[in-house]
């Protein structure tokens, strides 16, 4: 009878956990690019705080000034990492802002109106893009950014659609365009809605339903009144909450159409949207400490600004200038359609009482 083979119990077996030295070796090449992106983001935040201009726009412009550091030198890997992983992490952490109880204040009629506006705005992008000889990727990027939450939506959609040689340039242009239009809208929309005789609550709803970026929504809403500001913020957060729904639809359509073939597997719900939904669920069932919500929200903002800076570094000003006027025309058309539809539907159905 042969000798019995000793089987080592599971708790005595060697694990395959990566060693600290291995992790350090992998992280070391990323440090120069990450430091560059973080430094640009810090400079953009400083300028934004002191001059009252959008931080995202500063991060883009400053980043493009350092484009030569992406192609030459050791910064390339870290900049690519910031433009991908750090971007996705920032989008995922956005979920900390949202609780389902807050969304319930919109009401069924208000929610239906907002969902209709989102669908109509994205559809407008697909109608307008062929007229200006642009592809479906750009229509989806701009339509989603205008319909949902500006720069954050553009970055999230860019992370899940199949990439081509123009994706990063188009993403950067979309972020710049919606940020600029949001700033203009922050000044003009309160004057427009007030002049047309809308109530404070209706003005808040319209501001939250039509301005692209969250920061500009808050600024415009509280310019009118506290009531308008609170309504605008809740309305905007509902639009942000629609982001994972839109991404799921995009994933289903791409899989069914085969548009993602040859570019890698199209994720139905990527990990950063799972994180987004998990934070929404957590905030809805547990009353999280205000300090924790603020810190996670700040971390999300830091990640997004850092990612925008990295995208700026990756994009040359010459390449961005080559997009042509058609790109801007599509974003403007989508913005005007969203504005016109929101006012018309509000007057027709009065979903928000104020």
N, C-alpha and C positions, 0 to 999 in steps of 0.2 A: 504494500500500500504506500503510495507516494506521500511525500511530505505535504502537509496542508499549506496552502498559500495564505500568508497573512494579509488580510484586508484592513487597511487603515480606516478607522472610523472617520465620518465626515468632518468631525471637529478637529481631527488631527491632520487633515489633508492641507496641502499648500494651496493658497489662493492665488489668483492671477491679478490681484489688485496692482495697478501701476505704481511703481516706486516714485518717491518724491523727486528723486533725481531725474526720472523720465519726464515727469510733469514740468519740472524746471527747464529741461532741455527743449520741450515743446513750446513753452511759453516765451522763452528768451527771444526767439526771432520776431515775436509779435510786439515786444515792448516798444521799439522805436516808433512804429506806426500808431500804436495805441496812445503813446505819449503825445505825438504830434496832433492826433485827432482831439484828444482831451484838452490840450493847450489851446487849440483853435476854438473849441467849444467854450472854454473858460473866458477867452478874450471876447467872444461873441456875447456871452452872458453879461459881462461887464459893460460892454457898449450898449446892449439892449436896456440894461437897468439905468444907465446914466443918460441915454438919449431918447428913450421911449420908442424905439423902433423894434420891429419883430426880431427876436433872437435868431430864429431859423434863417432869416434872410441874411443876417450878418454871418452866420456860420457857413452858409453857402458861398458867399462872396469871398470871405477870408480863406476858405478851403481851396477855392479855385486858384487863388494866388500862389498856393503851394503845390500846384499840380506837378511841377518838375520833380518833387520829392517822392512821388509815387512811382515814376518810371526809372529814376536814377537813385541809387542808394538803398539802405536797408529798411525803408519804411513801408514798402509794398505789402508784405504779408500782414502786418498789423492794421494797416488801413483797410485792406480787404476784410479782415476779421471784424473790424468796427462797423463796416458798411453792411455786414450780413448778420452775425450773431448778436452784436450789441443792439443793432436795429430791432431784431426780432424780440429781444428781451424787453426793450423799451415799450414796444407795442403790447406785449403780453401784460406788463405791469399796469397798463392803462385801466385794466379791469377793477383796480382798487377804488376808482372814483365812483363806481356805479353800484347802486343797490336797487333791487326790484321794487321796494316800497316807494322809492322816489319816482320810478318810471310809472307807477300806477296813478300818480297825480295827473298824468297827461289825459287819462280817460281813453275809452275805446275809440271814440270818434276822432280825437286828436291823434292817437296812435295810427289809426287807419289813414288819416290824411298824410302823416309823415312817411309811412311806408309807401304810399302812392307817389309822393314827391321824390323819394329816393329812386323808385323804379323808373319814373318818368325822366329824371335827370340822367340816369345811366343810359336809358334808351335814346335820349337826345344826343349823347356822345356818339352812339353807333350810327345815328342818322347823319350827324354833321361830319364825322370823320371822312367818309368817302367823298363828300362834296369838296373837301379840302385836300383830297388825295393822301389821307393818313390811314394807318393800319388799325386793326381792331385792338391791339395792345394799348395804343395811345388813347383810343376811345374809352377803354375800360379804366385805365389809370386816371384820366381826367374826370370822367363821369363819376367814378367812385369817390375821388377826392372832393369834388364839388358837392356830391349828394350826401356824404357821410361826415367826415371830420377833417377835411383839408389834408395837410401834410402827412398826418399819421395814417390816414386811409391810403394815400398814395404809396407810402412805404410798405404798408401791409400787403396791398395788392401786388406790388412789384415783387414781393418776397414769394408769392405763390404761383404767379403766371410763368409760363416758359420764357426764358430769356433769349434775346438775340443781341446783335451788336449795337442796337440802339436803345436797349432797355434802360441802362443807367443814365444815359443822356436825357431820355424822355422823362424818367422819374425825377431827375434833378430839375428839369424845366417845369414839370407839374408842381413840384413843391414851391418853386420860386413864384410861379404864376398865381397859385391859390393863396399864397401868403400875401402877395402884393394886393390882390383883389379883396382879401379879407380886411386888410388895413384900410383900403378905400371905403369898403362897405361899413366898417366900424364908425366912420365919420358921417357918411351920407345916409345910411338907412334910418337911424333914429329921426333925422330931420324929415325924411320922406314919409315915414309911417305916422309921425306926429302931425305933419301937414295934411295928411289924408284923413285925419280924424279918428284913427284907431284908438281904443282904450289902452291903458297902461298894460293890462294883461295881454291884450291882443298884440301890442307892440312887442312885448317880451316873447310871445310865441313866434311871431314873424322873424324876430332877430335870431332866435335859436334855431329856426327852421331854414334860414337862408344864408347866414354867414358861415364861412367854411371852417375856420379854426376856432378852437375852444377859447383861447385867450381873448380873441377879438370879440367873441360873443359876450363874454363876461364884461368886457370893457364897454361895449355898446349898450348892453342891457342896463347896467347900473348907472349909465349916463342919463337914462330916462327916469328911473326911480328904483327903489329897492324891490318893489313888487315886480316890475318889469325885469329886473336883473335876476331874481329868483326863478321866474317863469322861463326866461331865456336859457338859464343854466340847465334846468331840468329838461327842457325841450332838446337842447343840444346833446345832453347825456343820453337821451333816448336814441338820437341818431348815432352816437358812438356805439351804443349797445347793439345796433344793427350790423356792425362791422363783421362779427363772426358769422352771422347769417348770410351776408353777401359773399363772404369767402367760401362758405360751404356750397352755395349755389355756383360760384365760379368753378370750384373743384369738380362738382358733378357735371357741369356743362363741358368742361375741358376733357374729362374722362369719356363722356358719351360721344363727343365730336372727334376725339383723337387728336385735338390741336396740340397736345403736349408730347406727342410721339417724337422720339429722337432727341428730346431735351431732358430726359430723366422722368421719373415717376412724379405725377402731379399729386400732391398730398391733399386728401379730402379735408382734413382739419389739422394743420400743422401744430407743432408743440407749443408755439407761442400763443395760439388761439385757445388751446386747452388751458394754458396758464391764465389767460384773460377770463375765460368762463369760470374757472375755479375760484378766482378772486371775486368775481361777481357773485357767485354762489355763497362764498364765505361771508362777504359783506352783507348778504341778504338774510342770513340765518343767525349771524353773530354780530353784536354791536362792537365793532372794532374800536380800539382807542384812537382818538383823533390824532394824537401824535404819530401813531403807527401809519395811519392813512396818509398823513402829510409827508412822512419820510419816504414811503414807497412811491407816492406821487412825484416827489422830488427826484428820486432815483430814476423813475421812468422818464422824466423830463431830461435829466442829465444824459441818459442813454440815447434818447432821440436826437438831442442836439449834437452829441458826439458822432452819431451815425451820419447826420446831415453834413457835419464837417468832413467826415471821411469820404462821403459821396462827392463833396466839392473837390477834395484833393484828387479824386479819381477822374474828374471831368475837366477837360480843357475848355477855356473860354472860346477858343476857335470852334470846337465841336458844338458848343451850346449855341453859338451865333448862327450855325448852319441850319438850325431847325426851320427857319422861315416864319413869315407872319401867319401861316395857316394854323400853326400850333396855338398861338395866342387867341386867334379867332374862335377856335373850338371851345376853349375854356371860357371865353367871354359869353359865347352863345349859351353854353350850359348854365352859367351863372344867371344870365338874364331870364332864361326859361324857368329856372327854379324860383327866382323872385316873382315873376309874373304869375306862375301857377299858384304859389303860396298865397298871394294876396287874393287871387280870384276864388280859390277854394275856401279861404277863410270867410270871404264875403258871402259866398253861396251857401255854406253849410253851418257856419258859426259853431265850430266844435269847441271853442274855448269861450267861456263866459267871463266877462269882466266889465 
